[in-house]
Amino acid sequence: MGDDRTDPAWGTFLELGGPADGPLHVRLSRALRAAVTGGRIASGSALPPSRALAADLGCSRWVVTEAYAQLVAEGYLEARSGSATRVRARAVPAPVTPEADVGTRWEPEFDMLPGIPDLRAFPRGRWADAVREATGALTWGELGYPDPAGLARLRQRLAAYLVRGRGASLEARQLVVCAGTLDAVRRLCRVLRTEGHTHMALEDPGWSRLSATVGAEGLVPVPVPVDGDGLRVDLLRRAPQVRSVIVAPAHQFPTGVVLAPARRGELVAWAREVDGLVLEDDYDAEFRYDRHPVGALQGMAPEHVALLGSVSKTLSPALRIGWAVTPPRWTEALGAEHVGGVPPPVIDQEAFARFLARGSYDRYLRAARLRYKRRRDHLMGELAASLPGFQVSGAAAGFHLLLSLTDCSAPTVVREAARRDVRLADLDAYRMARAEHHPTARAGDSLGARAVAAAGPALVLGYGNLADHAVPGAVRRLAQAIDTARRHDRRHVDAGRAGERAG
């Protein structure tokens, strides 16, 4: 943002009206006054020299000098010898801001929301070098409107990386570059609808924006419960109208479970039986700490699995670069202009292609994996010391974990933590359906209901963007919030029992 004392106002739109509205110098004075009082010309802004404005308006210089002189006399402008004519300080009234917009976004001291990588570690220098080189290397033709399927060089580099690093099975022509995972899901939903799909299954609990996107694209989202082994494929089979499903097999969000080998086989078998499509959300699979990262499910059944990924959870969500690897029957339609997807800027695509080609992405991921593991170990050690007896799960991969609660409710803890400047997430906030209303639970059969209700109250603790030195303080305040929540909920229960006795 520039200094408002030097921001020029040369490009301001001026509504002068016609000859019937008065002499031109009067109309110019009126238009400039309206631009100042309306806030279109900021306080301190420099107006164009009278000769330049006169040339732009096609009038004599006298018209402009008369208009400027009138506004100087009225106190809207100030003219100094040897300097530009400027809008006088405080001549522009303060904008009236609606009450709802007065506050700024809450930026807590300790942000433990999941899904954000370590933004402090973003490789600014290397990325800036890649962008600068990409800008100089692109041809004139490549600076035009982009290929809806993405830049060819990036597709080739990404295909090679996914085969090597994720165990995927593909050719570059099967890959479409998207503006993130949601863009890929949006495109696939539109393509699937044209093929007769009406419903799409999603893991429950799961990322809420996925279900919202599926519903917005005209498909009915069907929640399918998750347990300790991942997606309940047996319950998925109870929804015969479903032929597509979104899963995160390498690290389910938000529970953190890894899809068990037997379940992977069951899911692939289901997709083949119904001639369906599994959308594999590979959002943070590179970060596994107990063993090598689990290979992509797509490598097991490339004819029935679409592999979706992005740099939002590895580099930064600000880049908006993602990809979708699909079976050949879907790829052409997915990259077509009529599907409505918007690829990332070509310069960013070329920069990321160079980032991959030089091994910068691999090196960054290795360093990030070590950094997250150290931070995870630090966090788990602090949790064990401050909250002994509390169960931690889902910590084998990614950069969030699940903290189960006892003797208190998650919403109360979230509220108490916010009072202590800590931002947390309640596991229940990611649920699509409550147990008694779950669509996969048959009448008289509580299997689906039990799967949903199995996990008690819990918090989803993100540590990706939590500074190492902030871990002890964050856990200390979390423990205080839990202690207060326990006492609050205990009083609430006691009051309820007293009321029942009195009744």
TARA-V455091 format. One record per residue. N is the residue number from 0. RES is the residue in three letters. SS is DSSP state (h for helix, s for strand, l for the rest). OMEGA is omega as a letter, one per 20 degrees, with the letter a starting at -180 (none if undefined). BURIAL is b if it has 16 or more other C-alpha atoms within 10 Angstrom, else e. Layout:
<<N | RES | SS | OMEGA | BURIAL> <N | RES | SS | OMEGA | BURIAL>>
This chain:
<<0 | MET | l | a | e> <1 | GLY | l | r | e> <2 | ASP | l | a | e> <3 | ASP | l | r | e> <4 | ARG | l | a | e> <5 | THR | l | r | e> <6 | ASP | l | a | b> <7 | PRO | s | r | b> <8 | ALA | l | a | b> <9 | TRP | l | a | e> <10 | GLY | l | a | e> <11 | THR | l | r | e> <12 | PHE | l | a | e> <13 | LEU | l | r | e> <14 | GLU | l | a | e> <15 | LEU | l | a | b> <16 | GLY | l | a | e> <17 | GLY | l | a | e> <18 | PRO | h | a | e> <19 | ALA | h | a | e> <20 | ASP | h | r | e> <21 | GLY | l | r | e> <22 | PRO | l | a | e> <23 | LEU | h | a | b> <24 | HIS | h | r | b> <25 | VAL | h | r | b> <26 | ARG | h | r | b> <27 | LEU | h | r | b> <28 | SER | h | a | b> <29 | ARG | h | a | b> <30 | ALA | h | r | b> <31 | LEU | h | r | b> <32 | ARG | h | r | b> <33 | ALA | h | r | e> <34 | ALA | h | r | b> <35 | VAL | h | a | b> <36 | THR | h | r | b> <37 | GLY | l | r | e> <38 | GLY | l | r | e> <39 | ARG | l | r | e> <40 | ILE | l | a | b> <41 | ALA | l | r | b> <42 | SER | l | a | b> <43 | GLY | l | a | b> <44 | SER | l | r | b> <45 | ALA | s | r | b> <46 | LEU | l | a | b> <47 | PRO | l | r | b> <48 | PRO | l | a | e> <49 | SER | h | a | b> <50 | ARG | h | a | e> <51 | ALA | h | a | e> <52 | LEU | h | r | b> <53 | ALA | h | r | b> <54 | ALA | h | r | e> <55 | ASP | h | a | e> <56 | LEU | h | a | e> <57 | GLY | l | a | e> <58 | CYS | l | r | e> <59 | SER | l | r | e> <60 | ARG | h | a | b> <61 | TRP | h | a | e> <62 | VAL | h | a | b> <63 | VAL | h | a | b> <64 | THR | h | r | b> <65 | GLU | h | r | b> <66 | ALA | h | r | b> <67 | TYR | h | a | b> <68 | ALA | h | r | b> <69 | GLN | h | a | b> <70 | LEU | h | r | b> <71 | VAL | h | r | b> <72 | ALA | h | a | e> <73 | GLU | h | r | e> <74 | GLY | l | r | e> <75 | TYR | l | a | b> <76 | LEU | s | r | b> <77 | GLU | s | a | b> <78 | ALA | l | r | e> <79 | ARG | l | r | e> <80 | SER | l | r | e> <81 | GLY | l | a | e> <82 | SER | l | r | e> <83 | ALA | l | r | b> <84 | THR | l | a | b> <85 | ARG | s | r | b> <86 | VAL | s | a | b> <87 | ARG | l | r | b> <88 | ALA | l | r | b> <89 | ARG | l | r | e> <90 | ALA | l | r | b> <91 | VAL | l | r | b> <92 | PRO | l | r | e> <93 | ALA | l | a | e> <94 | PRO | l | r | e> <95 | VAL | l | a | e> <96 | THR | l | r | e> <97 | PRO | l | a | e> <98 | GLU | h | a | e> <99 | ALA | h | a | e> <100 | ASP | h | a | e> <101 | VAL | l | a | e> <102 | GLY | l | r | e> <103 | THR | l | a | e> <104 | ARG | l | a | e> <105 | TRP | l | r | e> <106 | GLU | l | a | e> <107 | PRO | l | r | e> <108 | GLU | l | r | e> <109 | PHE | s | a | b> <110 | ASP | s | a | b> <111 | MET | l | r | b> <112 | LEU | l | a | b> <113 | PRO | l | r | b> <114 | GLY | l | a | b> <115 | ILE | l | r | b> <116 | PRO | l | a | b> <117 | ASP | l | a | b> <118 | LEU | h | r | b> <119 | ARG | h | a | e> <120 | ALA | h | a | e> <121 | PHE | l | a | e> <122 | PRO | l | a | e> <123 | ARG | h | a | e> <124 | GLY | h | a | e> <125 | ARG | h | r | e> <126 | TRP | h | r | b> <127 | ALA | h | r | e> <128 | ASP | h | a | e> <129 | ALA | h | r | b> <130 | VAL | h | a | b> <131 | ARG | h | r | e> <132 | GLU | h | r | e> <133 | ALA | h | a | b> <134 | THR | h | r | b> <135 | GLY | h | a | e> <136 | ALA | h | a | e> <137 | LEU | l | r | e> <138 | THR | l | r | e> <139 | TRP | l | a | e> <140 | GLY | h | a | e> <141 | GLU | h | r | e> <142 | LEU | h | r | e> <143 | GLY | l | r | e> <144 | TYR | l | a | e> <145 | PRO | l | r | e> <146 | ASP | l | a | b> <147 | PRO | l | r | b> <148 | ALA | l | r | b> <149 | GLY | l | r | b> <150 | LEU | l | a | b> <151 | ALA | h | a | b> <152 | ARG | h | r | b> <153 | LEU | h | r | b> <154 | ARG | h | r | b> <155 | GLN | h | a | e> <156 | ARG | h | r | b> <157 | LEU | h | r | b> <158 | ALA | h | r | b> <159 | ALA | h | r | b> <160 | TYR | h | a | b> <161 | LEU | h | r | b> <162 | VAL | h | a | b> <163 | ARG | h | a | e> <164 | GLY | h | a | e> <165 | ARG | h | r | b> <166 | GLY | l | r | b> <167 | ALA | l | r | b> <168 | SER | l | a | b> <169 | LEU | l | r | b> <170 | GLU | l | a | e> <171 | ALA | h | a | b> <172 | ARG | h | r | b> <173 | GLN | h | a | b> <174 | LEU | s | r | b> <175 | VAL | s | r | b> <176 | VAL | s | a | b> <177 | CYS | s | r | b> <178 | ALA | l | r | b> <179 | GLY | l | a | b> <180 | THR | h | a | b> <181 | LEU | h | r | b> <182 | ASP | h | r | b> <183 | ALA | h | r | b> <184 | VAL | h | r | b> <185 | ARG | h | r | b> <186 | ARG | h | a | b> <187 | LEU | h | r | b> <188 | CYS | h | a | b> <189 | ARG | h | r | b> <190 | VAL | h | a | b> <191 | LEU | h | r | b> <192 | ARG | h | r | e> <193 | THR | h | r | e> <194 | GLU | l | r | e> <195 | GLY | l | r | e> <196 | HIS | l | r | b> <197 | THR | l | a | b> <198 | HIS | s | r | b> <199 | MET | s | a | b> <200 | ALA | s | r | b> <201 | LEU | s | r | b> <202 | GLU | s | r | b> <203 | ASP | s | j | b> <204 | PRO | l | a | b> <205 | GLY | l | a | b> <206 | TRP | l | a | b> <207 | SER | h | a | e> <208 | ARG | h | r | e> <209 | LEU | h | a | b> <210 | SER | h | r | b> <211 | ALA | h | r | e> <212 | THR | h | r | b> <213 | VAL | h | r | b> <214 | GLY | h | a | b> <215 | ALA | h | a | e> <216 | GLU | l | r | e> <217 | GLY | l | r | e> <218 | LEU | l | r | b> <219 | VAL | s | r | b> <220 | PRO | s | a | b> <221 | VAL | s | a | b> <222 | PRO | s | r | b> <223 | VAL | s | a | b> <224 | PRO | s | r | b> <225 | VAL | s | r | b> <226 | ASP | s | a | b> <227 | GLY | l | r | b> <228 | ASP | l | r | b> <229 | GLY | s | a | b> <230 | LEU | s | r | b> <231 | ARG | l | a | b> <232 | VAL | h | r | b> <233 | ASP | h | r | e> <234 | LEU | h | r | b> <235 | LEU | h | r | b> <236 | ARG | l | r | b> <237 | ARG | l | r | e> <238 | ALA | l | a | b> <239 | PRO | l | r | e> <240 | GLN | l | a | e> <241 | VAL | s | r | b> <242 | ARG | s | r | b> <243 | SER | s | a | b> <244 | VAL | s | r | b> <245 | ILE | s | r | b> <246 | VAL | s | r | b> <247 | ALA | l | a | b> <248 | PRO | l | a | b> <249 | ALA | l | a | b> <250 | HIS | l | a | b> <251 | GLN | l | r | b> <252 | PHE | l | j | b> <253 | PRO | l | a | b> <254 | THR | l | r | b> <255 | GLY | l | a | b> <256 | VAL | l | r | b> <257 | VAL | l | a | b> <258 | LEU | l | a | b> <259 | ALA | l | a | e> <260 | PRO | h | r | e> <261 | ALA | h | r | e> <262 | ARG | h | r | b> <263 | ARG | h | r | b> <264 | GLY | h | r | e> <265 | GLU | h | a | e> <266 | LEU | h | r | b> <267 | VAL | h | r | b> <268 | ALA | h | r | e> <269 | TRP | h | a | b> <270 | ALA | h | r | b> <271 | ARG | h | a | e> <272 | GLU | h | a | e> <273 | VAL | h | a | e> <274 | ASP | l | a | e> <275 | GLY | l | a | b> <276 | LEU | s | r | b> <277 | VAL | s | r | b> <278 | LEU | s | a | b> <279 | GLU | s | r | b> <280 | ASP | s | a | b> <281 | ASP | l | a | b> <282 | TYR | l | r | b> <283 | ASP | l | a | b> <284 | ALA | l | a | b> <285 | GLU | l | a | b> <286 | PHE | l | r | b> <287 | ARG | s | a | b> <288 | TYR | l | a | b> <289 | ASP | l | r | e> <290 | ARG | l | r | e> <291 | HIS | l | r | e> <292 | PRO | l | r | b> <293 | VAL | l | r | b> <294 | GLY | l | a | b> <295 | ALA | l | r | b> <296 | LEU | h | a | b> <297 | GLN | h | r | b> <298 | GLY | h | r | b> <299 | MET | l | a | b> <300 | ALA | l | a | b> <301 | PRO | l | r | b> <302 | GLU | l | a | b> <303 | HIS | l | a | b> <304 | VAL | s | r | b> <305 | ALA | s | a | b> <306 | LEU | s | a | b> <307 | LEU | s | r | b> <308 | GLY | s | r | b> <309 | SER | s | r | b> <310 | VAL | l | a | b> <311 | SER | l | a | b> <312 | LYS | l | r | b> <313 | THR | l | r | b> <314 | LEU | l | a | b> <315 | SER | l | r | b> <316 | PRO | h | a | b> <317 | ALA | h | a | e> <318 | LEU | h | r | b> <319 | ARG | l | r | b> <320 | ILE | l | r | b> <321 | GLY | s | a | b> <322 | TRP | s | r | b> <323 | ALA | s | r | b> <324 | VAL | s | a | b> <325 | THR | l | r | b> <326 | PRO | l | a | b> <327 | PRO | h | a | b> <328 | ARG | h | a | e> <329 | TRP | h | a | b> <330 | THR | h | a | b> <331 | GLU | h | r | e> <332 | ALA | h | a | b> <333 | LEU | h | a | b> <334 | GLY | l | a | b> <335 | ALA | l | a | b> <336 | GLU | h | a | e> <337 | HIS | h | r | e> <338 | VAL | h | r | b> <339 | GLY | l | r | e> <340 | GLY | l | r | b> <341 | VAL | l | a | b> <342 | PRO | l | r | b> <343 | PRO | l | r | b> <344 | PRO | l | a | b> <345 | VAL | h | a | b> <346 | ILE | h | r | b> <347 | ASP | h | r | b> <348 | GLN | h | r | b> <349 | GLU | h | r | b> <350 | ALA | h | a | b> <351 | PHE | h | r | b> <352 | ALA | h | r | b> <353 | ARG | h | r | b> <354 | PHE | h | r | b> <355 | LEU | h | a | b> <356 | ALA | h | a | b> <357 | ARG | l | a | e> <358 | GLY | l | a | e> <359 | SER | h | a | e> <360 | TYR | h | r | b> <361 | ASP | h | a | b> <362 | ARG | h | r | e> <363 | TYR | h | a | b> <364 | LEU | h | r | e> <365 | ARG | h | r | e> <366 | ALA | h | a | e> <367 | ALA | h | r | b> <368 | ARG | h | r | b> <369 | LEU | h | a | e> <370 | ARG | h | r | e> <371 | TYR | h | r | b> <372 | LYS | h | r | b> <373 | ARG | h | a | e> <374 | ARG | h | r | b> <375 | ARG | h | r | b> <376 | ASP | h | r | e> <377 | HIS | h | a | b> <378 | LEU | h | a | b> <379 | MET | h | r | b> <380 | GLY | h | r | e> <381 | GLU | h | r | b> <382 | LEU | h | r | b> <383 | ALA | h | a | e> <384 | ALA | h | a | e> <385 | SER | h | a | b> <386 | LEU | l | a | b> <387 | PRO | l | r | e> <388 | GLY | l | r | e> <389 | PHE | l | a | e> <390 | GLN | l | r | e> <391 | VAL | s | r | b> <392 | SER | s | r | e> <393 | GLY | l | a | b> <394 | ALA | l | a | b> <395 | ALA | l | a | b> <396 | ALA | s | r | b> <397 | GLY | l | r | b> <398 | PHE | l | r | b> <399 | HIS | s | r | b> <400 | LEU | s | a | b> <401 | LEU | s | r | b> <402 | LEU | s | r | b> <403 | SER | s | a | b> <404 | LEU | l | r | b> <405 | THR | l | r | e> <406 | ASP | l | r | e> <407 | CYS | l | a | b> <408 | SER | l | a | b> <409 | ALA | h | r | b> <410 | PRO | h | r | b> <411 | THR | h | r | b> <412 | VAL | h | r | b> <413 | VAL | h | a | b> <414 | ARG | h | r | e> <415 | GLU | h | r | b> <416 | ALA | h | r | b> <417 | ALA | h | r | b> <418 | ARG | h | r | e> <419 | ARG | l | r | b> <420 | ASP | l | r | b> <421 | VAL | s | r | b> <422 | ARG | s | a | b> <423 | LEU | l | r | b> <424 | ALA | s | r | b> <425 | ASP | s | r | b> <426 | LEU | h | a | b> <427 | ASP | h | r | b> <428 | ALA | h | a | e> <429 | TYR | h | r | b> <430 | ARG | l | r | b> <431 | MET | l | a | b> <432 | ALA | l | r | b> <433 | ARG | l | a | e> <434 | ALA | h | a | b> <435 | GLU | h | a | e> <436 | HIS | h | a | e> <437 | HIS | l | a | b> <438 | PRO | l | a | b> <439 | THR | l | r | b> <440 | ALA | l | r | b> <441 | ARG | l | r | e> <442 | ALA | l | r | e> <443 | GLY | l | a | e> <444 | ASP | l | a | e> <445 | SER | l | a | e> <446 | LEU | h | r | e> <447 | GLY | h | r | b> <448 | ALA | h | a | b> <449 | ARG | h | a | b> <450 | ALA | h | a | b> <451 | VAL | h | a | b> <452 | ALA | h | a | e> <453 | ALA | l | a | e> <454 | ALA | l | r | e> <455 | GLY | l | r | e> <456 | PRO | l | a | b> <457 | ALA | s | r | b> <458 | LEU | s | r | b> <459 | VAL | s | a | b> <460 | LEU | s | r | b> <461 | GLY | s | r | b> <462 | TYR | l | a | b> <463 | GLY | l | a | b> <464 | ASN | l | r | b> <465 | LEU | l | a | b> <466 | ALA | l | a | e> <467 | ASP | h | a | b> <468 | HIS | h | a | e> <469 | ALA | h | a | e> <470 | VAL | h | a | b> <471 | PRO | h | a | b> <472 | GLY | h | r | e> <473 | ALA | h | a | b> <474 | VAL | h | r | b> <475 | ARG | h | r | e> <476 | ARG | h | r | b> <477 | LEU | h | r | b> <478 | ALA | h | r | b> <479 | GLN | h | r | b> <480 | ALA | h | r | b> <481 | ILE | h | r | b> <482 | ASP | h | r | b> <483 | THR | h | r | b> <484 | ALA | h | r | b> <485 | ARG | h | a | b> <486 | ARG | h | r | e> <487 | HIS | h | a | e> <488 | ASP | h | r | b> <489 | ARG | h | r | e> <490 | ARG | h | a | e> <491 | HIS | h | r | e> <492 | VAL | h | r | e> <493 | ASP | h | r | e> <494 | ALA | h | r | e> <495 | GLY | h | r | e> <496 | ARG | h | r | e> <497 | ALA | h | r | e> <498 | GLY | h | r | e> <499 | GLU | h | r | e> <500 | ARG | h | a | e> <501 | ALA | h | r | e> <502 | GLY | l | none | e>>
